[in-house]
Amino acid sequence: MIFHKGHDYRVFVCAEETLGDVRFKIKTGTGDVLFDNKDYDMTSIWDFTMTSTKRLVIEVGSDGEASDDGFTETGCVSILSSYTYTGQSGFRSNQ
């Protein structure tokens, strides 16, 4: 995804309970890890401000262990990315 300079972002990851804790990382295009929710008690939300426009990668996976038959649970994961402009105070007016 491309994240633009001058915006505040929120990334939210939601998954089915059968998956257990879902781990997500935000990485640069070269693989440098900027955020790993494992370092923050497996939080599902991360807020950040971009100081330059960059393409970042959101990597999502389950830390679930395999069951006795060797399979892990499957399920759905949703990723929501939202933004707002920074530096704005008060209301935007069309008048």
Buried (B, 14 or more C-beta within 10 A) or exposed (E): EEBEEBBBBEBBBEBBEEBBEBBBBBBEEEEEEEBBBEEEEBEBEBEBEBEEEBEBBBEBEBEBEEEEEEEBBEBEBEBEEEBEEEEEEEEEEEE
